[in-house]
């Protein structure tokens, strides 16, 4: 695994340099492939990052060549997900630079969200929160409900680590309701986080119910990746229910998959609660083995959740009973390092945490042991600003919540106005078909060629061939047996659109008319609607619908249903 990660690191580095110097060459077999095709291949090879990286760099290079901002960001995000940790912030920064060039608030906000998520994965809570709040300042200016709920999910995570469990639950429940029928992985992630919140509040019954629901939903939605995480969560919950052997069994069965994901944070948490379970079973020798694994990850990755601090207190107690002064001193140092790390993050700013070993006691204990060993001295200075930081965080969170409320009402008003305008347009088209407007001839293209291509476009639209998959400028010009440059100029002149807007516009007009006129179509799932309209993914369909109609398909369908019930 380490050799493969090293190979992937150098391969991505080589591709990155090649792309920057503009010497990366798209393989001949992928020259004419669409973004959908490349996206699907990246997903198919998600467990083979080296192969997937070829498709990812092809997609990125193609998007840069076409100056397609959305797909450039998609390309960087694909590379970010398959990259080692040390490269992820670099790709996130590239996303932000690209998004800013687009001047698109949704793209800029999404890029900052991604960077925040990278920092969150590294347990750098302060940097994560800063990026989430920046993301929200841009996303709040858009109508993108997916991104709005993604911000809510991310802020719920920071609330969880700050100890605001009730507030985190409220946000997570909104995310669950939104994602349930739309996005599988965010839905399951939200359920998993909800279970963790219930555990922290001491509601172990609800935690178990949520984990059970998560497992059944993972099976129903055919998502195997989240199953180990619900088992891991239930293992921790079993510890608090004093079912120590069940706790050990569940956590150990989940750790292999978690290690494969390089999820060091949950691996570390798993080791801690296995150790705690053995400690409660009076098997302290076994417990110490797992606490040493927690210490190893803490040393190597510099990550530690607040409750894992107890590891070092227990190890001090353990080695005190064995009269091992060197080990006691080592774990006192580790406890002090842990407190320093936790104090510098948002994890540790809420209240003054009760400690078995406060700073003064730790320093006195350290001096005593150092005197006995006559070999070690230390001096530490502590400053605590909990109250000020706490007040600042409360102010920021209140501002965010108020911003959410204001944005919600603004969005609803805008959607209502756009919906009424769209219905009026649909009724007008039905009664009065749109008249053709005469346009001046195009220079440097013969009138016969223009007439021929326009007739083929009319036939293409009339026969609804736009519902077929994978249309692009090359494939459409080949179908029309004409030059791609001629077709592009004619589309721009007579349809006022590029190829992507032209195809997507026809598809959305078609599905909008179906939804308007056919009550049965309104019962379709989003996946079925996307297929009916010729889109390869549900997400592309929803984005295209929102771009064309300025309202989401969910709102449009809901309003039509309301009108029919009145």
Beta strands, then each sheet from edge to edge (+ up, - down):
end
